[in-house]
Amino acid sequence: MQQRKLYLIARLSNEYKNLAARKELGLSLTAKEEQRYTSLQGRIQTYDKTLKAVDATMGKHQRNVGN
């Protein structure tokens, strides 16, 4: 179960990076891609906060550098 979640996070991150790179290069996204980009951004931020919280419980604070 944990492996599936990590795989999901990696897949979402890769999809987001692809869309973000296209945007950064000035390429137009379709309305559907723009919606997906926004959705992925929110989900990834949520997962990132969760991962930081889990790491902190284990005494690992390198994800939280600068905060």
TAWOFEN-V998070 format. One record per pair of residues at least 12 apart in sequence whose ideal C-beta (glycine too) atoms are under 6 Angstrom apart, sorted by sequence separation. I is the first residue (numbers start at 1). J is the second residue. D is the distance in Angstrom with one decimal. If there is no record, write none. Layout:
# TAWOFEN-V998070
I;J;D  I;J;D
This chain:
# TAWOFEN-V998070
52;64;5.4  19;37;4.4  16;40;4.1  12;40;5.7  16;44;5.7  12;44;6.0  9;47;5.3
